[in-house]
Amino acid sequence: MKKTVSKKGYTARDLRAVSDNPEWTKDDFARAKTFDEVFPGMRKGRGPNKAPTKRQVTLRLSPVVVDYFKAEGPGWQSRIDEALVKVVKRKRSSATG
C-alpha cells in the first residue's frame, strides 16, 4: 500500500521567496505617484456624454457593407449612421408627401 504524503500548500514565506511583486512598504506608498503624474496627458477617451445624442447598439452588417465603409477610412461607423439617417428621412418624406 502506498503511503500518501500530506500536502500543506504554500506558506506565506514560500510565496515571498518567489514573488516578483513583493508587498509594498510604507516607504513605497509614500514614493508612489498617480498615473497622471507618471504619464501626463496620456488619458484619452471622451468620457460619458452629458446629453447623449446617439444610442449604442449591437448590429450585424453584411461584410460587403462593412468593407465598403471601412475602405473609405476612419469614421466608417459615423458614415453608416449618416447613410441610414438619409434613408429614414427619405422614407418619412415619401410616406407623408
mmCIF file as gemmi writes it, N, C-alpha and C atoms, coordinates in Angstrom:
data_model
loop_
_atom_site.group_PDB
_atom_site.id
_atom_site.type_symbol
_atom_site.label_atom_id
_atom_site.label_alt_id
_atom_site.label_comp_id
_atom_site.label_asym_id
_atom_site.label_entity_id
_atom_site.label_seq_id
_atom_site.pdbx_PDB_ins_code
_atom_site.Cartn_x
_atom_site.Cartn_y
_atom_site.Cartn_z
_atom_site.occupancy
_atom_site.B_iso_or_equiv
_atom_site.pdbx_formal_charge
_atom_site.auth_seq_id
_atom_site.auth_asym_id
_atom_site.pdbx_PDB_model_num
ATOM 1 N N . MET Axp A 1 ? 0.847 -1.175 0 1 0 ? 1 A 1
ATOM 2 C CA . MET Axp A 1 ? 0 0 0 1 0 ? 1 A 1
ATOM 3 C C . MET Axp A 1 ? 0.898 1.245 0 1 0 ? 1 A 1
ATOM 4 N N . LYS Axp A 2 ? 0.527 2.228 -0.834 1 0 ? 2 A 1
ATOM 5 C CA . LYS Axp A 2 ? 1.303 3.465 -0.921 1 0 ? 2 A 1
ATOM 6 C C . LYS Axp A 2 ? 0.982 4.366 0.244 1 0 ? 2 A 1
ATOM 7 N N . LYS Axp A 3 ? 2.016 5.017 0.718 1 0 ? 3 A 1
ATOM 8 C CA . LYS Axp A 3 ? 1.832 5.982 1.796 1 0 ? 3 A 1
ATOM 9 C C . LYS Axp A 3 ? 1.56 7.352 1.167 1 0 ? 3 A 1
ATOM 10 N N . THR Axp A 4 ? 0.48 7.99 1.545 1 0 ? 4 A 1
ATOM 11 C CA . THR Axp A 4 ? 0.159 9.307 0.992 1 0 ? 4 A 1
ATOM 12 C C . THR Axp A 4 ? 0.839 10.38 1.816 1 0 ? 4 A 1
ATOM 13 N N . VAL Axp A 5 ? 1.318 11.388 1.121 1 0 ? 5 A 1
ATOM 14 C CA . VAL Axp A 5 ? 2.009 12.5 1.772 1 0 ? 5 A 1
ATOM 15 C C . VAL Axp A 5 ? 1.013 13.63 1.944 1 0 ? 5 A 1
ATOM 16 N N . SER Axp A 6 ? 0.973 14.191 3.125 1 0 ? 6 A 1
ATOM 17 C CA . SER Axp A 6 ? 0.079 15.31 3.402 1 0 ? 6 A 1
ATOM 18 C C . SER Axp A 6 ? 0.588 16.549 2.694 1 0 ? 6 A 1
ATOM 19 N N . LYS Axp A 7 ? -0.302 17.225 1.984 1 0 ? 7 A 1
ATOM 20 C CA . LYS Axp A 7 ? 0.069 18.454 1.285 1 0 ? 7 A 1
ATOM 21 C C . LYS Axp A 7 ? -0.468 19.641 2.067 1 0 ? 7 A 1
ATOM 22 N N . LYS Axp A 8 ? 0.451 20.446 2.596 1 0 ? 8 A 1
ATOM 23 C CA . LYS Axp A 8 ? 0.05 21.61 3.383 1 0 ? 8 A 1
ATOM 24 C C . LYS Axp A 8 ? -0.218 22.821 2.505 1 0 ? 8 A 1
ATOM 25 N N . GLY Axp A 9 ? 0.352 22.826 1.322 1 0 ? 9 A 1
ATOM 26 C CA . GLY Axp A 9 ? 0.233 24.018 0.497 1 0 ? 9 A 1
ATOM 27 C C . GLY Axp A 9 ? 1.434 24.92 0.711 1 0 ? 9 A 1
ATOM 28 N N . TYR Axp A 10 ? 1.391 26.093 0.13 1 0 ? 10 A 1
ATOM 29 C CA . TYR Axp A 10 ? 2.495 27.029 0.231 1 0 ? 10 A 1
ATOM 30 C C . TYR Axp A 10 ? 2.286 27.951 1.422 1 0 ? 10 A 1
ATOM 31 N N . THR Axp A 11 ? 3.372 28.273 2.079 1 0 ? 11 A 1
ATOM 32 C CA . THR Axp A 11 ? 3.308 29.204 3.206 1 0 ? 11 A 1
ATOM 33 C C . THR Axp A 11 ? 3.529 30.614 2.676 1 0 ? 11 A 1
ATOM 34 N N . ALA Axp A 12 ? 3.251 31.582 3.521 1 0 ? 12 A 1
ATOM 35 C CA . ALA Axp A 12 ? 3.491 32.978 3.144 1 0 ? 12 A 1
ATOM 36 C C . ALA Axp A 12 ? 4.974 33.187 2.875 1 0 ? 12 A 1
ATOM 37 N N . ARG Axp A 13 ? 5.817 32.502 3.619 1 0 ? 13 A 1
ATOM 38 C CA . ARG Axp A 13 ? 7.267 32.614 3.42 1 0 ? 13 A 1
ATOM 39 C C . ARG Axp A 13 ? 7.66 32.075 2.042 1 0 ? 13 A 1
ATOM 40 N N . ASP Axp A 14 ? 7.055 30.952 1.643 1 0 ? 14 A 1
ATOM 41 C CA . ASP Axp A 14 ? 7.328 30.396 0.321 1 0 ? 14 A 1
ATOM 42 C C . ASP Axp A 14 ? 6.951 31.388 -0.772 1 0 ? 14 A 1
ATOM 43 N N . LEU Axp A 15 ? 5.771 31.987 -0.642 1 0 ? 15 A 1
ATOM 44 C CA . LEU Axp A 15 ? 5.291 32.928 -1.65 1 0 ? 15 A 1
ATOM 45 C C . LEU Axp A 15 ? 6.164 34.171 -1.729 1 0 ? 15 A 1
ATOM 46 N N . ARG Axp A 16 ? 6.615 34.677 -0.589 1 0 ? 16 A 1
ATOM 47 C CA . ARG Axp A 16 ? 7.512 35.847 -0.585 1 0 ? 16 A 1
ATOM 48 C C . ARG Axp A 16 ? 8.833 35.513 -1.26 1 0 ? 16 A 1
ATOM 49 N N . ALA Axp A 17 ? 9.308 34.302 -1.076 1 0 ? 17 A 1
ATOM 50 C CA . ALA Axp A 17 ? 10.593 33.906 -1.643 1 0 ? 17 A 1
ATOM 51 C C . ALA Axp A 17 ? 10.575 33.877 -3.169 1 0 ? 17 A 1
ATOM 52 N N . VAL Axp A 18 ? 9.434 33.61 -3.77 1 0 ? 18 A 1
ATOM 53 C CA . VAL Axp A 18 ? 9.364 33.506 -5.231 1 0 ? 18 A 1
ATOM 54 C C . VAL Axp A 18 ? 8.606 34.658 -5.883 1 0 ? 18 A 1
ATOM 55 N N . SER Axp A 19 ? 8.154 35.609 -5.111 1 0 ? 19 A 1
ATOM 56 C CA . SER Axp A 19 ? 7.326 36.69 -5.644 1 0 ? 19 A 1
ATOM 57 C C . SER Axp A 19 ? 8.145 37.699 -6.424 1 0 ? 19 A 1
ATOM 58 N N . ASP Axp A 20 ? 7.62 38.072 -7.608 1 0 ? 20 A 1
ATOM 59 C CA . ASP Axp A 20 ? 8.221 39.155 -8.389 1 0 ? 20 A 1
ATOM 60 C C . ASP Axp A 20 ? 7.61 40.493 -7.995 1 0 ? 20 A 1
ATOM 61 N N . ASN Axp A 21 ? 6.583 40.457 -7.188 1 0 ? 21 A 1
ATOM 62 C CA . ASN Axp A 21 ? 5.864 41.66 -6.802 1 0 ? 21 A 1
ATOM 63 C C . ASN Axp A 21 ? 5.677 41.652 -5.286 1 0 ? 21 A 1
ATOM 64 N N . PRO Axp A 22 ? 6.711 42.03 -4.556 1 0 ? 22 A 1
ATOM 65 C CA . PRO Axp A 22 ? 6.617 41.969 -3.099 1 0 ? 22 A 1
ATOM 66 C C . PRO Axp A 22 ? 5.611 42.975 -2.539 1 0 ? 22 A 1
ATOM 67 N N . GLU Axp A 23 ? 5.158 42.725 -1.344 1 0 ? 23 A 1
ATOM 68 C CA . GLU Axp A 23 ? 4.203 43.608 -0.685 1 0 ? 23 A 1
ATOM 69 C C . GLU Axp A 23 ? 4.822 44.981 -0.475 1 0 ? 23 A 1
ATOM 70 N N . TRP Axp A 24 ? 4.028 46.02 -0.699 1 0 ? 24 A 1
ATOM 71 C CA . TRP Axp A 24 ? 4.531 47.378 -0.558 1 0 ? 24 A 1
ATOM 72 C C . TRP Axp A 24 ? 4.731 47.749 0.91 1 0 ? 24 A 1
ATOM 73 N N . THR Axp A 25 ? 5.775 48.556 1.138 1 0 ? 25 A 1
ATOM 74 C CA . THR Axp A 25 ? 6.037 49.09 2.474 1 0 ? 25 A 1
ATOM 75 C C . THR Axp A 25 ? 5.453 50.493 2.557 1 0 ? 25 A 1
ATOM 76 N N . LYS Axp A 26 ? 5.508 51.085 3.756 1 0 ? 26 A 1
ATOM 77 C CA . LYS Axp A 26 ? 5.044 52.473 3.911 1 0 ? 26 A 1
ATOM 78 C C . LYS Axp A 26 ? 5.855 53.414 3.044 1 0 ? 26 A 1
ATOM 79 N N . ASP Axp A 27 ? 7.168 53.162 2.922 1 0 ? 27 A 1
ATOM 80 C CA . ASP Axp A 27 ? 8.023 53.998 2.072 1 0 ? 27 A 1
ATOM 81 C C . ASP Axp A 27 ? 7.618 53.893 0.603 1 0 ? 27 A 1
ATOM 82 N N . ASP Axp A 28 ? 7.26 52.678 0.16 1 0 ? 28 A 1
ATOM 83 C CA . ASP Axp A 28 ? 6.809 52.503 -1.223 1 0 ? 28 A 1
ATOM 84 C C . ASP Axp A 28 ? 5.567 53.349 -1.494 1 0 ? 28 A 1
ATOM 85 N N . PHE Axp A 29 ? 4.607 53.314 -0.557 1 0 ? 29 A 1
ATOM 86 C CA . PHE Axp A 29 ? 3.389 54.104 -0.725 1 0 ? 29 A 1
ATOM 87 C C . PHE Axp A 29 ? 3.692 55.596 -0.703 1 0 ? 29 A 1
ATOM 88 N N . ALA Axp A 30 ? 4.639 56.019 0.126 1 0 ? 30 A 1
ATOM 89 C CA . ALA Axp A 30 ? 4.99 57.441 0.214 1 0 ? 30 A 1
ATOM 90 C C . ALA Axp A 30 ? 5.618 57.936 -1.089 1 0 ? 30 A 1
ATOM 91 N N . ARG Axp A 31 ? 6.361 57.078 -1.781 1 0 ? 31 A 1
ATOM 92 C CA . ARG Axp A 31 ? 7.02 57.457 -3.039 1 0 ? 31 A 1
ATOM 93 C C . ARG Axp A 31 ? 6.123 57.273 -4.254 1 0 ? 31 A 1
ATOM 94 N N . ALA Axp A 32 ? 5.004 56.633 -4.09 1 0 ? 32 A 1
ATOM 95 C CA . ALA Axp A 32 ? 4.129 56.322 -5.215 1 0 ? 32 A 1
ATOM 96 C C . ALA Axp A 32 ? 3.572 57.596 -5.846 1 0 ? 32 A 1
ATOM 97 N N . LYS Axp A 33 ? 3.383 57.544 -7.163 1 0 ? 33 A 1
ATOM 98 C CA . LYS Axp A 33 ? 2.812 58.655 -7.907 1 0 ? 33 A 1
ATOM 99 C C . LYS Axp A 33 ? 1.557 58.17 -8.616 1 0 ? 33 A 1
ATOM 100 N N . THR Axp A 34 ? 0.673 59.096 -8.916 1 0 ? 34 A 1
ATOM 101 C CA . THR Axp A 34 ? -0.545 58.735 -9.638 1 0 ? 34 A 1
ATOM 102 C C . THR Axp A 34 ? -0.216 58.495 -11.105 1 0 ? 34 A 1
ATOM 103 N N . PHE Axp A 35 ? -1.129 57.867 -11.805 1 0 ? 35 A 1
ATOM 104 C CA . PHE Axp A 35 ? -0.951 57.605 -13.234 1 0 ? 35 A 1
ATOM 105 C C . PHE Axp A 35 ? -0.713 58.908 -13.987 1 0 ? 35 A 1
ATOM 106 N N . ASP Axp A 36 ? -1.498 59.944 -13.669 1 0 ? 36 A 1
ATOM 107 C CA . ASP Axp A 36 ? -1.376 61.225 -14.371 1 0 ? 36 A 1
ATOM 108 C C . ASP Axp A 36 ? -0.037 61.902 -14.108 1 0 ? 36 A 1
ATOM 109 N N . GLU Axp A 37 ? 0.546 61.667 -12.928 1 0 ? 37 A 1
ATOM 110 C CA . GLU Axp A 37 ? 1.865 62.233 -12.644 1 0 ? 37 A 1
ATOM 111 C C . GLU Axp A 37 ? 2.95 61.532 -13.454 1 0 ? 37 A 1
ATOM 112 N N . VAL Axp A 38 ? 2.826 60.238 -13.618 1 0 ? 38 A 1
ATOM 113 C CA . VAL Axp A 38 ? 3.825 59.468 -14.339 1 0 ? 38 A 1
ATOM 114 C C . VAL Axp A 38 ? 3.651 59.62 -15.847 1 0 ? 38 A 1
ATOM 115 N N . PHE Axp A 39 ? 2.414 59.656 -16.322 1 0 ? 39 A 1
ATOM 116 C CA . PHE Axp A 39 ? 2.118 59.755 -17.743 1 0 ? 39 A 1
ATOM 117 C C . PHE Axp A 39 ? 1.195 60.938 -18.011 1 0 ? 39 A 1
ATOM 118 N N . PRO Axp A 40 ? 1.697 62.171 -17.931 1 0 ? 40 A 1
ATOM 119 C CA . PRO Axp A 40 ? 0.827 63.329 -18.139 1 0 ? 40 A 1
ATOM 120 C C . PRO Axp A 40 ? 0.281 63.355 -19.563 1 0 ? 40 A 1
ATOM 121 N N . GLY Axp A 41 ? -0.997 63.661 -19.674 1 0 ? 41 A 1
ATOM 122 C CA . GLY Axp A 41 ? -1.63 63.781 -20.977 1 0 ? 41 A 1
ATOM 123 C C . GLY Axp A 41 ? -1.923 62.46 -21.668 1 0 ? 41 A 1
ATOM 124 N N . MET Axp A 42 ? -1.739 61.345 -20.975 1 0 ? 42 A 1
ATOM 125 C CA . MET Axp A 42 ? -1.959 60.035 -21.598 1 0 ? 42 A 1
ATOM 126 C C . MET Axp A 42 ? -3.41 59.589 -21.554 1 0 ? 42 A 1
ATOM 127 N N . ARG Axp A 43 ? -4.189 60.136 -20.664 1 0 ? 43 A 1
ATOM 128 C CA . ARG Axp A 43 ? -5.58 59.686 -20.578 1 0 ? 43 A 1
ATOM 129 C C . ARG Axp A 43 ? -6.324 60.147 -21.818 1 0 ? 43 A 1
ATOM 130 N N . LYS Axp A 44 ? -6.935 59.197 -22.468 1 0 ? 44 A 1
ATOM 131 C CA . LYS Axp A 44 ? -7.682 59.506 -23.683 1 0 ? 44 A 1
ATOM 132 C C . LYS Axp A 44 ? -9.099 59.03 -23.499 1 0 ? 44 A 1
ATOM 133 N N . GLY Axp A 45 ? -9.911 59.406 -24.4 1 0 ? 45 A 1
ATOM 134 C CA . GLY Axp A 45 ? -11.298 58.988 -24.323 1 0 ? 45 A 1
ATOM 135 C C . GLY Axp A 45 ? -12.178 60.187 -24.093 1 0 ? 45 A 1
ATOM 136 N N . ARG Axp A 46 ? -13.393 60.024 -24.442 1 0 ? 46 A 1
ATOM 137 C CA . ARG Axp A 46 ? -14.321 61.145 -24.375 1 0 ? 46 A 1
ATOM 138 C C . ARG Axp A 46 ? -15.06 61.217 -23.062 1 0 ? 46 A 1
ATOM 139 N N . GLY Axp A 47 ? -15.11 60.12 -22.342 1 0 ? 47 A 1
ATOM 140 C CA . GLY Axp A 47 ? -15.875 60.126 -21.103 1 0 ? 47 A 1
ATOM 141 C C . GLY Axp A 47 ? -17.357 60.036 -21.379 1 0 ? 47 A 1
ATOM 142 N N . PRO Axp A 48 ? -18.147 60.053 -20.333 1 0 ? 48 A 1
ATOM 143 C CA . PRO Axp A 48 ? -19.589 59.921 -20.524 1 0 ? 48 A 1
ATOM 144 C C . PRO Axp A 48 ? -20.194 61.174 -21.159 1 0 ? 48 A 1
ATOM 145 N N . ASN Axp A 49 ? -21.194 60.973 -22.006 1 0 ? 49 A 1
ATOM 146 C CA . ASN Axp A 49 ? -21.887 62.105 -22.633 1 0 ? 49 A 1
ATOM 147 C C . ASN Axp A 49 ? -22.86 62.72 -21.639 1 0 ? 49 A 1
ATOM 148 N N . LYS Axp A 50 ? -22.866 64.04 -21.594 1 0 ? 50 A 1
ATOM 149 C CA . LYS Axp A 50 ? -23.83 64.713 -20.718 1 0 ? 50 A 1
ATOM 150 C C . LYS Axp A 50 ? -25.237 64.601 -21.276 1 0 ? 50 A 1
ATOM 151 N N . ALA Axp A 51 ? -25.342 64.74 -22.596 1 0 ? 51 A 1
ATOM 152 C CA . ALA Axp A 51 ? -26.645 64.625 -23.254 1 0 ? 51 A 1
ATOM 153 C C . ALA Axp A 51 ? -26.454 63.759 -24.498 1 0 ? 51 A 1
ATOM 154 N N . PRO Axp A 52 ? -26.488 62.452 -24.319 1 0 ? 52 A 1
ATOM 155 C CA . PRO Axp A 52 ? -26.226 61.575 -25.468 1 0 ? 52 A 1
ATOM 156 C C . PRO Axp A 52 ? -27.203 61.817 -26.611 1 0 ? 52 A 1
ATOM 157 N N . THR Axp A 53 ? -26.647 61.905 -27.826 1 0 ? 53 A 1
ATOM 158 C CA . THR Axp A 53 ? -27.495 62.106 -28.996 1 0 ? 53 A 1
ATOM 159 C C . THR Axp A 53 ? -27.655 60.817 -29.78 1 0 ? 53 A 1
ATOM 160 N N . LYS Axp A 54 ? -26.898 59.801 -29.399 1 0 ? 54 A 1
ATOM 161 C CA . LYS Axp A 54 ? -26.983 58.51 -30.084 1 0 ? 54 A 1
ATOM 162 C C . LYS Axp A 54 ? -27.107 57.407 -29.04 1 0 ? 54 A 1
ATOM 163 N N . ARG Axp A 55 ? -27.59 56.263 -29.486 1 0 ? 55 A 1
ATOM 164 C CA . ARG Axp A 55 ? -27.704 55.091 -28.615 1 0 ? 55 A 1
ATOM 165 C C . ARG Axp A 55 ? -26.742 54.018 -29.101 1 0 ? 55 A 1
ATOM 166 N N . GLN Axp A 56 ? -26.077 53.363 -28.162 1 0 ? 56 A 1
ATOM 167 C CA . GLN Axp A 56 ? -25.185 52.274 -28.518 1 0 ? 56 A 1
ATOM 168 C C . GLN Axp A 56 ? -26.009 50.998 -28.707 1 0 ? 56 A 1
ATOM 169 N N . VAL Axp A 57 ? -25.779 50.332 -29.835 1 0 ? 57 A 1
ATOM 170 C CA . VAL Axp A 57 ? -26.481 49.086 -30.138 1 0 ? 57 A 1
ATOM 171 C C . VAL Axp A 57 ? -25.486 48.096 -30.734 1 0 ? 57 A 1
ATOM 172 N N . THR Axp A 58 ? -25.873 46.848 -30.731 1 0 ? 58 A 1
ATOM 173 C CA . THR Axp A 58 ? -25.103 45.826 -31.436 1 0 ? 58 A 1
ATOM 174 C C . THR Axp A 58 ? -25.837 45.54 -32.728 1 0 ? 58 A 1
ATOM 175 N N . LEU Axp A 59 ? -25.109 45.579 -33.82 1 0 ? 59 A 1
ATOM 176 C CA . LEU Axp A 59 ? -25.741 45.452 -35.129 1 0 ? 59 A 1
ATOM 177 C C . LEU Axp A 59 ? -24.865 44.576 -36.016 1 0 ? 59 A 1
ATOM 178 N N . ARG Axp A 60 ? -25.449 43.601 -36.648 1 0 ? 60 A 1
ATOM 179 C CA . ARG Axp A 60 ? -24.715 42.753 -37.588 1 0 ? 60 A 1
ATOM 180 C C . ARG Axp A 60 ? -24.977 43.27 -38.997 1 0 ? 60 A 1
ATOM 181 N N . LEU Axp A 61 ? -23.887 43.558 -39.702 1 0 ? 61 A 1
ATOM 182 C CA . LEU Axp A 61 ? -23.995 44.073 -41.067 1 0 ? 61 A 1
ATOM 183 C C . LEU Axp A 61 ? -23.325 43.102 -42.026 1 0 ? 61 A 1
ATOM 184 N N . SER Axp A 62 ? -23.752 43.135 -43.263 1 0 ? 62 A 1
ATOM 185 C CA . SER Axp A 62 ? -23.141 42.295 -44.296 1 0 ? 62 A 1
ATOM 186 C C . SER Axp A 62 ? -21.688 42.71 -44.493 1 0 ? 62 A 1
ATOM 187 N N . PRO Axp A 63 ? -20.818 41.748 -44.757 1 0 ? 63 A 1
ATOM 188 C CA . PRO Axp A 63 ? -19.401 42.081 -44.984 1 0 ? 63 A 1
ATOM 189 C C . PRO Axp A 63 ? -19.201 43.097 -46.099 1 0 ? 63 A 1
ATOM 190 N N . VAL Axp A 64 ? -20.025 43.031 -47.146 1 0 ? 64 A 1
ATOM 191 C CA . VAL Axp A 64 ? -19.882 43.971 -48.253 1 0 ? 64 A 1
ATOM 192 C C . VAL Axp A 64 ? -20.127 45.411 -47.774 1 0 ? 64 A 1
ATOM 193 N N . VAL Axp A 65 ? -21.074 45.59 -46.863 1 0 ? 65 A 1
ATOM 194 C CA . VAL Axp A 65 ? -21.367 46.926 -46.33 1 0 ? 65 A 1
ATOM 195 C C . VAL Axp A 65 ? -20.194 47.418 -45.475 1 0 ? 65 A 1
ATOM 196 N N . VAL Axp A 66 ? -19.741 46.578 -44.567 1 0 ? 66 A 1
ATOM 197 C CA . VAL Axp A 66 ? -18.643 46.967 -43.677 1 0 ? 66 A 1
ATOM 198 C C . VAL Axp A 66 ? -17.383 47.259 -44.482 1 0 ? 66 A 1
ATOM 199 N N . ASP Axp A 67 ? -17.048 46.388 -45.434 1 0 ? 67 A 1
ATOM 200 C CA . ASP Axp A 67 ? -15.853 46.59 -46.257 1 0 ? 67 A 1
ATOM 201 C C . ASP Axp A 67 ? -15.922 47.899 -47.044 1 0 ? 67 A 1
ATOM 202 N N . TYR Axp A 68 ? -17.094 48.19 -47.591 1 0 ? 68 A 1
ATOM 203 C CA . TYR Axp A 68 ? -17.269 49.415 -48.375 1 0 ? 68 A 1
ATOM 204 C C . TYR Axp A 68 ? -16.982 50.654 -47.515 1 0 ? 68 A 1
ATOM 205 N N . PHE Axp A 69 ? -17.6 50.727 -46.343 1 0 ? 69 A 1
ATOM 206 C CA . PHE Axp A 69 ? -17.431 51.915 -45.499 1 0 ? 69 A 1
ATOM 207 C C . PHE Axp A 69 ? -16.044 51.97 -44.868 1 0 ? 69 A 1
ATOM 208 N N . LYS Axp A 70 ? -15.483 50.823 -44.491 1 0 ? 70 A 1
ATOM 209 C CA . LYS Axp A 70 ? -14.131 50.809 -43.915 1 0 ? 70 A 1
ATOM 210 C C . LYS Axp A 70 ? -13.087 51.232 -44.939 1 0 ? 70 A 1
ATOM 211 N N . ALA Axp A 71 ? -13.318 50.91 -46.203 1 0 ? 71 A 1
ATOM 212 C CA . ALA Axp A 71 ? -12.354 51.254 -47.252 1 0 ? 71 A 1
ATOM 213 C C . ALA Axp A 71 ? -12.175 52.756 -47.386 1 0 ? 71 A 1
ATOM 214 N N . GLU Axp A 72 ? -13.171 53.519 -46.952 1 0 ? 72 A 1
ATOM 215 C CA . GLU Axp A 72 ? -13.08 54.976 -47.034 1 0 ? 72 A 1
ATOM 216 C C . GLU Axp A 72 ? -12.325 55.578 -45.855 1 0 ? 72 A 1
ATOM 217 N N . GLY Axp A 73 ? -11.867 54.742 -44.933 1 0 ? 73 A 1
ATOM 218 C CA . GLY Axp A 73 ? -11.03 55.217 -43.84 1 0 ? 73 A 1
ATOM 219 C C . GLY Axp A 73 ? -11.766 55.384 -42.523 1 0 ? 73 A 1
ATOM 220 N N . PRO Axp A 74 ? -11.082 56.022 -41.547 1 0 ? 74 A 1
ATOM 221 C CA . PRO Axp A 74 ? -11.662 56.214 -40.212 1 0 ? 74 A 1
ATOM 222 C C . PRO Axp A 74 ? -12.986 56.961 -40.27 1 0 ? 74 A 1
ATOM 223 N N . GLY Axp A 75 ? -13.844 56.674 -39.305 1 0 ? 75 A 1
ATOM 224 C CA . GLY Axp A 75 ? -15.149 57.307 -39.258 1 0 ? 75 A 1
ATOM 225 C C . GLY Axp A 75 ? -16.21 56.51 -39.99 1 0 ? 75 A 1
ATOM 226 N N . TRP Axp A 76 ? -15.885 55.257 -40.29 1 0 ? 76 A 1
ATOM 227 C CA . TRP Axp A 76 ? -16.823 54.446 -41.072 1 0 ? 76 A 1
ATOM 228 C C . TRP Axp A 76 ? -18.14 54.216 -40.359 1 0 ? 76 A 1
ATOM 229 N N . GLN Axp A 77 ? -18.101 54.101 -39.024 1 0 ? 77 A 1
ATOM 230 C CA . GLN Axp A 77 ? -19.357 53.903 -38.297 1 0 ? 77 A 1
ATOM 231 C C . GLN Axp A 77 ? -20.259 55.127 -38.436 1 0 ? 77 A 1
ATOM 232 N N . SER Axp A 78 ? -19.658 56.313 -38.351 1 0 ? 78 A 1
ATOM 233 C CA . SER Axp A 78 ? -20.436 57.549 -38.497 1 0 ? 78 A 1
ATOM 234 C C . SER Axp A 78 ? -21.013 57.67 -39.899 1 0 ? 78 A 1
ATOM 235 N N . ARG Axp A 79 ? -20.248 57.239 -40.903 1 0 ? 79 A 1
ATOM 236 C CA . ARG Axp A 79 ? -20.759 57.297 -42.272 1 0 ? 79 A 1
ATOM 237 C C . ARG Axp A 79 ? -21.93 56.336 -42.472 1 0 ? 79 A 1
ATOM 238 N N . ILE Axp A 80 ? -21.864 55.168 -41.82 1 0 ? 80 A 1
ATOM 239 C CA . ILE Axp A 80 ? -23.002 54.254 -41.894 1 0 ? 80 A 1
ATOM 240 C C . ILE Axp A 80 ? -24.222 54.908 -41.251 1 0 ? 80 A 1
ATOM 241 N N . ASP Axp A 81 ? -24.017 55.55 -40.101 1 0 ? 81 A 1
ATOM 242 C CA . ASP Axp A 81 ? -25.127 56.238 -39.433 1 0 ? 81 A 1
ATOM 243 C C . ASP Axp A 81 ? -25.71 57.318 -40.338 1 0 ? 81 A 1
ATOM 244 N N . GLU Axp A 82 ? -24.85 58.114 -40.97 1 0 ? 82 A 1
ATOM 245 C CA . GLU Axp A 82 ? -25.328 59.175 -41.861 1 0 ? 82 A 1
ATOM 246 C C . GLU Axp A 82 ? -26.137 58.594 -43.018 1 0 ? 82 A 1
ATOM 247 N N . ALA Axp A 83 ? -25.677 57.487 -43.589 1 0 ? 83 A 1
ATOM 248 C CA . ALA Axp A 83 ? -26.408 56.864 -44.702 1 0 ? 83 A 1
ATOM 249 C C . ALA Axp A 83 ? -27.771 56.369 -44.242 1 0 ? 83 A 1
ATOM 250 N N . LEU Axp A 84 ? -27.822 55.771 -43.061 1 0 ? 84 A 1
ATOM 251 C CA . LEU Axp A 84 ? -29.101 55.287 -42.544 1 0 ? 84 A 1
ATOM 252 C C . LEU Axp A 84 ? -30.053 56.437 -42.224 1 0 ? 84 A 1
ATOM 253 N N . VAL Axp A 85 ? -29.526 57.54 -41.7 1 0 ? 85 A 1
ATOM 254 C CA . VAL Axp A 85 ? -30.362 58.712 -41.401 1 0 ? 85 A 1
ATOM 255 C C . VAL Axp A 85 ? -30.967 59.244 -42.699 1 0 ? 85 A 1
ATOM 256 N N . LYS Axp A 86 ? -30.168 59.297 -43.767 1 0 ? 86 A 1
ATOM 257 C CA . LYS Axp A 86 ? -30.69 59.759 -45.066 1 0 ? 86 A 1
ATOM 258 C C . LYS Axp A 86 ? -31.835 58.872 -45.544 1 0 ? 86 A 1
ATOM 259 N N . VAL Axp A 87 ? -31.659 57.556 -45.41 1 0 ? 87 A 1
ATOM 260 C CA . VAL Axp A 87 ? -32.705 56.624 -45.85 1 0 ? 87 A 1
ATOM 261 C C . VAL Axp A 87 ? -33.976 56.845 -45.044 1 0 ? 87 A 1
ATOM 262 N N . VAL Axp A 88 ? -33.839 56.994 -43.727 1 0 ? 88 A 1
ATOM 263 C CA . VAL Axp A 88 ? -35.011 57.192 -42.867 1 0 ? 88 A 1
ATOM 264 C C . VAL Axp A 88 ? -35.725 58.489 -43.234 1 0 ? 88 A 1
ATOM 265 N N . LYS Axp A 89 ? -34.971 59.573 -43.443 1 0 ? 89 A 1
ATOM 266 C CA . LYS Axp A 89 ? -35.59 60.857 -43.806 1 0 ? 89 A 1
ATOM 267 C C . LYS Axp A 89 ? -36.311 60.745 -45.151 1 0 ? 89 A 1
ATOM 268 N N . ARG Axp A 90 ? -35.699 60.066 -46.112 1 0 ? 90 A 1
ATOM 269 C CA . ARG Axp A 90 ? -36.312 59.894 -47.435 1 0 ? 90 A 1
ATOM 270 C C . ARG Axp A 90 ? -37.617 59.08 -47.306 1 0 ? 90 A 1
ATOM 271 N N . LYS Axp A 91 ? -37.572 58.01 -46.531 1 0 ? 91 A 1
ATOM 272 C CA . LYS Axp A 91 ? -38.763 57.176 -46.349 1 0 ? 91 A 1
ATOM 273 C C . LYS Axp A 91 ? -39.874 57.945 -45.654 1 0 ? 91 A 1
ATOM 274 N N . ARG Axp A 92 ? -39.5 58.738 -44.645 1 0 ? 92 A 1
ATOM 275 C CA . ARG Axp A 92 ? -40.521 59.527 -43.925 1 0 ? 92 A 1
ATOM 276 C C . ARG Axp A 92 ? -41.166 60.568 -44.84 1 0 ? 92 A 1
ATOM 277 N N . SER Axp A 93 ? -40.316 61.244 -45.64 1 0 ? 93 A 1
ATOM 278 C CA . SER Axp A 93 ? -40.867 62.287 -46.501 1 0 ? 93 A 1
ATOM 279 C C . SER Axp A 93 ? -41.76 61.699 -47.605 1 0 ? 93 A 1
ATOM 280 N N . SER Axp A 94 ? -41.407 60.521 -48.1 1 0 ? 94 A 1
ATOM 281 C CA . SER Axp A 94 ? -42.252 59.906 -49.136 1 0 ? 94 A 1
ATOM 282 C C . SER Axp A 94 ? -43.539 59.323 -48.541 1 0 ? 94 A 1
ATOM 283 N N . ALA Axp A 95 ? -43.506 58.974 -47.285 1 0 ? 95 A 1
ATOM 284 C CA . ALA Axp A 95 ? -44.706 58.419 -46.64 1 0 ? 95 A 1
ATOM 285 C C . ALA Axp A 95 ? -45.692 59.515 -46.295 1 0 ? 95 A 1
ATOM 286 N N . THR Axp A 96 ? -45.213 60.731 -45.992 1 0 ? 96 A 1
ATOM 287 C CA . THR Axp A 96 ? -46.114 61.807 -45.598 1 0 ? 96 A 1
ATOM 288 C C . THR Axp A 96 ? -46.482 62.715 -46.786 1 0 ? 96 A 1
ATOM 289 N N . GLY Axp A 97 ? -45.759 62.61 -47.893 1 0 ? 97 A 1
ATOM 290 C CA . GLY Axp A 97 ? -45.988 63.524 -49.014 1 0 ? 97 A 1
ATOM 291 C C . GLY Axp A 97 ? -46.733 62.929 -50.081 1 0 ? 97 A 1
